[in-house]
Amino acid sequence: MRRVPLLWQNAWWEGSLKKRTLLIFTGPPGSGKGSLSQLCVSKLGFKQVSTGNLCRQEIAKGTQTGEKIDFLIKSGKLVPDGLITQMVYDWFLEQLDDGALVILDGYPRTVRQAELFHKMILDGTFPFRVVVVQLALDDEAIVKRLSSRFVCQNKQCQAIYSANPDANMMPEKEGICDTCGGEVRRRKDDVPEVIRERLRIYHQHAHPLLDFYNRVGYRVFKLDADQPIKNMLHQFEQETDGLAL
Ligand SMILES: [Zn+2]
């Protein structure tokens, strides 16, 4: 049997207030936050809330909010902090019913979002203990990675493929998802000029965010994102195992 690392062995706090460990995955777009989250969900039994997926679900529903989000994303802009936080809050209310560890993917993205999120924890509605996992990868590697990325259009699947031969991640049949048979296409926002705009916005917020996490006392550790996803999961397990939680 595989060893269960300390972090999720002690998922619940033993004090009077039961606290759940919540992981914030942070890093530039394309650094593999989504892929690592998916592995943590499938292999380690974590739950994941991805603001990207919440946005795409809203767009798919065709609501007025969805149309607004669609426009902002296509222009490489950010969805307003209050709106994103509300979607995360609603997700917690609906989904937070068991003891699974929760990963936040793509949120908080701004200091304002982090402040709103921290307030949510402090008011006691969701008593979390927060650990920040920082995925590190340089900009040029990201532009190369994202502009060769193809995604399954099936909303339930969203498997990721790459046209970069080095990555060895093309589907067996061109344009068809190996997993579900859905259509595999490039995302509208995965073109170099939009990627660079997203990176510019990302860097604008990344340092103030880390400062905020350190100031409020969240635990932060760094992961090398320039390695195959399986190795990244391995490093993640080692790092979290070493945390004295
Ligand atoms: Zn698929």
Boltz pocket constraint, residues with backbone or C-beta under 6 A from the ligand:
constraints:
  - pocket:
      binder: B
      contacts: [[A, 152], [A, 153], [A, 154], [A, 157], [A, 158], [A, 159], [A, 177], [A, 178], [A, 179], [A, 180], [A, 181], [A, 182]]
      max_distance: 6.0
